[in-house]
C-alpha cells in the first residue's frame, strides 16, 4: 500500500483529503506543520502533499528538506491563495506538481496517482542503475582476476618451457657423457683387478676413481630421470604406510642428524597414485628436511584426509631459506646445498603436478620450512571419494 504524507494546518482539509486518499486505497500520514511533516522519514513515503502556507516554517522549506533526501519523494504543493510569483520557487525547489484549493477529489487523486507512478519509475531506475554499477564492478573485478591469472599462467608456461629446454639440454649432455663414463668404469674395474700389484696408496687411488665414476654415473641417471617423461600407473596408495616406509629407510640419516620425528596420521589416507614415483618424490622432500637440520631439530609430518582431498605436510625446524631463494627452488639445478644437483625439489613438484595435486612451500630464514601437498583423495578399493 502506497504511503501519502498530508501536511496542512487546517484539520478539516486534512480530514477531507485523507478520506479521499484512503478510499482510493492509499495509506495516509498527516501533519499540521513543518515539524510534524519533517518527523517522517523520506524512505517511508511514496508521495507528499504539502500546503505552501504552514505555521512557522513554510511548506516550501519542507519541500526543500524532502527533496534533499537521498531517496526520491515526489511532492505535490497546494495553496488556497493562487500566487503565480511562488511557482518558480516551487519548481526550483523540486516540486513534482502543483494544485490549488479548493481541492477537487479527482484532481487530487489524479495528481497523487501520477506521483506514485513517477516514484515507482524513479525507484526502478535507481535500482537498475545500482545493479548495473554492481555488475560493472563485479565484471571489472573478474577481469582483473582473470588478467592476473592469465599473467601468472603465462609466467608458469614460460618457466615450464625454460625448465623443459634446460632438461632437454641437460639430458643430451648426460646421454653423451653416459657411455664414456661406462667405459671409464670398465677400465677402472679392470685396473682395480690388478691392485694386488699396487702399493697401498695406488690401490686407494684406484678405489677413489671407481667411487667418483659411480658418483658421476648416479648424477647422470638422475638428470636423465628428471628429463624423461613420467608414465604414471595408478593404483590405491596407502600414504600412512608409504611415509612409515620412507622414515624407516632414512633412519640412519635421522639418527646421524639427531632429528626428532613427530607424526600425525589420518586413520585412513588413500589416493590413486603411481607409488614408485610418489615414493621418490616424498623421499626427496623428507630427506631435504632432514639435511636442513644438521645440528638436530624436529621433523613434523601430518597426513590428513577429507572426502575430496588428501593433505600431506612436511615441516622442519632447520635454517630455512629466503623468499628470493624460495622463488628459485623449483628450477632445475638450483640448490642451496654445498653438495647437490638441484633436481630433488623440481622432480617432486613435477610428480605432484602430474598426479593432479598442488604443492606449496613456506619458508623463512631461521624458522624452518613447511611444504604442503594436496592430492585428490581416494579409498582403499581405488574408487574416488564421494
C-alpha positions in Angstrom: 0.0 0.0 0.0 1.5 3.4 -1.0 2.0 5.9 1.7 1.0 9.5 1.3 2.0 12.3 3.7 -0.6 15.1 4.0 0.7 18.4 5.6 -1.9 21.2 6.1 -2.6 23.4 9.0 -6.4 23.1 8.5 -7.8 20.0 10.2 -10.9 19.8 8.0 -8.9 19.9 4.8 -6.5 17.2 6.2 -9.6 15.1 7.1 -11.3 15.5 3.7 -8.1 14.8 1.6 -7.3 11.9 3.9 -10.7 10.3 3.3 -10.3 10.8 -0.5 -7.0 9.0 -0.4 -7.9 6.2 2.0 -11.0 5.3 -0.1 -8.7 5.2 -3.1 -6.5 2.6 -1.3 -3.7 4.8 0.0 -2.1 4.7 3.5 -2.3 8.3 4.8 0.0 10.0 7.3 -0.9 13.6 8.4 0.8 16.6 10.0 -0.2 20.1 10.8 3.1 21.9 10.4 6.7 21.7 9.2 8.0 19.9 12.3 5.2 17.3 12.1 6.0 16.7 8.4 9.8 16.7 8.9 9.4 14.0 11.6 8.6 11.4 8.9 11.4 9.6 7.2 11.5 10.1 3.4 12.4 6.4 2.9 8.9 5.6 4.4 7.0 7.8 1.9 5.8 7.4 -1.6 4.2 10.8 -2.1 3.9 14.0 -0.1 1.1 16.6 -0.4 2.1 19.9 1.3 0.3 23.2 1.8 2.6 26.1 0.9 1.4 28.2 3.9 2.2 26.5 7.2 2.6 27.9 10.7 6.3 28.5 11.5 8.5 27.2 8.6 6.8 27.2 5.2 5.7 24.3 3.1 8.4 25.3 0.6 11.0 24.7 3.3 9.5 21.3 3.9 9.6 20.6 0.2 13.3 21.5 0.1 14.0 19.2 3.0 12.2 16.2 1.4 13.9 16.9 -2.0 17.4 16.9 -0.3 16.8 13.4 1.0 18.8 10.6 -0.7 15.5 8.8 -1.6 13.3 10.5 -4.1 9.8 11.5 -2.9 7.5 13.3 -5.4 6.0 16.4 -3.6 2.7 18.0 -4.7 2.2 21.6 -3.4 -1.2 23.1 -2.7 -2.4 26.5 -1.7 -5.6 28.4 -1.1 -4.3 31.7 -2.4 -3.1 31.2 -6.0 0.0 33.3 -6.4 1.9 32.8 -9.7 5.0 34.5 -8.2 5.8 31.5 -5.9 5.6 28.9 -8.7 9.2 29.5 -10.0 10.5 29.0 -6.4 8.4 25.8 -6.0 9.7 24.4 -9.3 13.3 25.3 -8.4 12.9 23.6 -5.1 11.9 20.4 -6.9 8.1 20.1 -6.6 6.6 17.4 -8.8 3.2 19.0 -9.2 1.0 21.9 -8.0 -2.7 22.0 -7.3 -4.9 24.8 -5.9 -7.6 24.9 -3.3 -10.5 24.1 -3.0 -9.3 20.6 -3.5 -11.2 18.6 -6.1 -11.2 14.9 -5.4 -10.4 13.7 -9.0 -7.7 16.4 -9.3 -6.1 15.2 -6.1 -6.3 11.5 -6.9 -5.0 12.0 -10.5 -2.0 14.1 -9.2 -1.2 11.5 -6.5 -1.6 8.6 -8.9 0.8 10.2 -11.4 3.2 11.0 -8.5 3.1 7.3 -7.3 3.9 6.1 -10.9 6.8 8.7 -11.0 8.1 7.4 -7.7 7.9 3.7 -8.9 9.7 4.5 -12.1 12.3 6.6 -10.3 13.0 3.9 -7.8 13.2 1.2 -10.5 15.6 3.4 -12.5 17.7 3.8 -9.4 17.6 0.1 -8.7 18.7 -0.7 -12.2 21.5 1.9 -12.1 22.8 0.4 -8.8 22.5 -3.1 -10.3 24.4 -2.1 -13.4 27.0 -0.4 -11.3 27.4 -3.6 -9.2 27.6 -5.7 -12.3 30.2 -3.4 -13.7 32.3 -3.5 -10.5 32.0 -7.3 -10.5 32.9 -7.5 -14.1 35.9 -5.3 -13.6 37.0 -7.4 -10.6 36.6 -10.6 -12.6 38.5 -9.1 -15.5 41.3 -8.1 -13.1 41.3 -11.6 -11.6 41.3 -13.3 -15.0 44.1 -10.9 -16.2 46.2 -11.8 -13.1 45.5 -15.5 -13.7 46.5 -15.1 -17.4 49.7 -13.3 -16.4 50.5 -16.0 -13.8 49.7 -18.8 -16.3 51.9 -17.2 -18.9 54.7 -16.9 -16.4 54.3 -20.6 -15.5 54.3 -21.5 -19.1 57.5 -19.6 -19.8 59.1 -21.1 -16.7 58.0 -24.6 -17.7 59.3 -24.2 -21.2 62.6 -22.9 -19.9 62.8 -25.8 -17.5 61.9 -28.2 -20.2 64.5 -26.8 -22.5 67.1 -26.9 -19.8 66.1 -30.5 -19.0 66.4 -31.5 -22.7 69.8 -29.9 -22.9 71.0 -31.5 -19.7 69.6 -34.9 -20.8 71.5 -34.6 -24.1 74.7 -33.8 -22.3 74.1 -36.6 -19.8 73.4 -39.0 -22.6 76.7 -38.0 -24.3 78.6 -38.5 -21.1 76.9 -41.7 -20.0 78.7 -44.1 -22.5 82.2 -42.7 -21.9 81.6 -43.0 -18.1 80.6 -46.6 -18.5 83.8 -47.2 -20.5 85.9 -45.5 -17.8 84.2 -47.6 -15.1 85.1 -50.8 -17.0 88.8 -49.6 -17.4 88.9 -48.7 -13.7 87.4 -52.0 -12.6 90.0 -53.8 -14.8 92.7 -51.6 -13.2 91.4 -52.5 -9.8 91.7 -56.2 -10.6 95.4 -55.6 -10.9 95.5 -53.9 -7.5 97.5 -56.8 -6.0 100.5 -55.4 -7.8 99.9 -51.9 -6.5 101.1 -50.2 -3.3 98.5 -49.3 -0.7 98.4 -45.7 -1.9 98.0 -46.7 -5.5 95.2 -49.1 -4.6 93.5 -46.3 -2.7 93.6 -44.0 -5.7 92.0 -46.7 -7.9 89.2 -47.1 -5.3 88.6 -43.3 -5.4 88.5 -43.4 -9.2 85.8 -46.1 -9.2 83.9 -44.3 -6.5 84.0 -41.0 -8.4 82.9 -42.6 -11.6 80.0 -44.3 -9.9 79.0 -41.0 -8.3 79.0 -39.3 -11.8 77.0 -42.2 -13.3 74.5 -41.7 -10.5 74.3 -38.0 -11.3 73.8 -38.7 -15.0 71.0 -41.1 -14.2 69.4 -38.5 -12.0 69.5 -35.9 -14.8 68.1 -38.4 -17.3 65.4 -39.5 -14.9 64.3 -35.9 -14.4 64.2 -35.1 -18.2 62.5 -38.4 -19.1 58.6 -38.2 -19.3 57.0 -39.9 -16.3 54.4 -42.6 -17.3 52.0 -43.0 -14.3 50.4 -46.3 -13.5 47.8 -45.5 -10.9 46.7 -47.7 -8.0 45.4 -47.1 -4.5 48.3 -45.9 -2.4 48.3 -46.0 1.5 50.2 -42.8 2.5 50.5 -43.8 6.1 52.4 -46.9 5.0 54.5 -45.0 2.4 55.5 -42.4 5.0 56.5 -45.0 7.6 58.5 -47.0 5.0 60.4 -43.8 3.9 61.2 -42.9 7.5 62.5 -46.4 8.1 64.8 -46.2 5.1 66.0 -42.8 6.3 66.6 -44.0 9.9 70.4 -43.7 9.6 70.1 -40.0 8.5 67.6 -39.2 11.2 69.9 -40.7 13.8 73.1 -39.0 12.4 71.4 -35.6 12.4 69.7 -36.1 15.8 66.3 -35.3 14.3 63.1 -36.0 16.3 60.1 -37.2 14.2 56.6 -36.2 15.1 53.9 -38.0 13.1 50.2 -37.1 12.9 48.4 -39.7 10.6 44.9 -39.8 9.5 43.0 -43.1 10.3 42.8 -43.7 6.6 44.9 -41.9 3.9 44.5 -43.2 0.4 44.9 -41.7 -3.1 45.2 -43.1 -6.6 49.0 -42.8 -7.3 51.9 -44.2 -9.2 53.5 -45.5 -6.0 57.1 -45.7 -7.3 57.3 -42.1 -8.4 55.3 -40.8 -5.4 57.7 -42.6 -3.0 60.6 -41.0 -4.8 59.1 -37.5 -4.6 58.3 -37.8 -0.9 61.7 -39.4 -0.2 63.3 -36.3 -1.7 61.2 -33.9 0.4 61.7 -35.7 3.7 65.5 -36.1 3.0 65.7 -32.4 2.2 64.0 -31.6 5.5 66.5 -33.9 7.4 69.5 -32.4 5.7 68.3 -28.9 6.6 68.8 -29.8 10.3 72.5 -30.9 10.5 72.6 -29.8 14.2 69.4 -31.5 15.1 65.7 -30.4 15.1 62.2 -31.6 14.7 60.6 -33.2 11.6 56.8 -32.9 11.7 54.8 -34.9 9.2 51.0 -34.6 9.0 48.7 -36.7 6.9 45.0 -35.7 6.8 42.2 -36.8 4.5 38.7 -35.4 3.8 36.1 -36.7 1.3 37.8 -35.0 -1.6 41.4 -34.1 -0.6 44.4 -35.8 0.9 46.9 -33.4 2.5 50.5 -34.0 3.5 52.5 -31.5 5.4 56.3 -31.8 5.9 57.8 -29.3 8.3 61.3 -28.9 9.7 62.9 -26.6 12.2 66.0 -26.1 10.0 67.7 -23.0 8.8 65.0 -22.1 6.2 65.5 -20.1 3.0 64.8 -16.6 1.9 61.8 -15.5 -0.2 64.1 -15.0 -3.1 65.6 -18.5 -2.8 62.1 -19.9 -2.4 61.1 -18.5 -5.9 64.0 -20.4 -7.5 63.8 -23.6 -5.5 61.8 -25.4 -8.2 64.2 -24.5 -11.0 66.4 -27.5 -12.1 70.0 -27.4 -11.0 69.3 -24.6 -8.5 70.4 -25.7 -5.0 71.2 -24.1 -1.6 73.4 -27.1 -0.6 77.1 -27.3 -1.0 76.6 -30.8 -2.3 73.6 -31.4 -4.5 72.4 -31.4 -8.1 69.3 -29.3 -7.5 66.8 -31.7 -9.1 65.1 -33.1 -5.9 62.5 -30.3 -5.5 61.7 -29.9 -9.2 61.3 -33.6 -9.6 59.0 -33.8 -6.5 56.8 -30.9 -7.8 56.7 -32.5 -11.2 55.4 -35.8 -9.8 52.8 -34.0 -7.6 51.6 -31.9 -10.5 51.2 -35.0 -12.7 49.1 -36.6 -10.0 46.7 -33.6 -10.3 47.9 -32.2 -6.9 49.1 -28.9 -5.6 52.4 -28.1 -4.0 53.3 -25.1 -1.9 56.4 -24.1 0.1 56.6 -21.6 3.1 60.0 -20.9 4.5 61.7 -18.2 6.5 65.4 -17.9 7.4 66.0 -19.2 10.9 62.4 -20.6 11.2 62.4 -23.7 9.1 60.4 -24.8 6.1 56.9 -26.1 5.6 55.8 -28.0 2.5 52.1 -28.6 1.9 50.8 -31.1 -0.7 47.2 -31.7 -1.6 46.1 -34.6 -3.8 42.7 -35.9 -4.9 41.6 -38.4 -2.3 40.6 -42.0 -2.9 39.8 -45.0 -0.9 41.3 -48.4 -0.2 39.5 -50.0 -3.2 40.6 -47.3 -5.5 37.3 -45.6 -6.2 37.2 -41.8 -6.0 35.8 -40.4 -2.8 32.1 -39.5 -3.0 
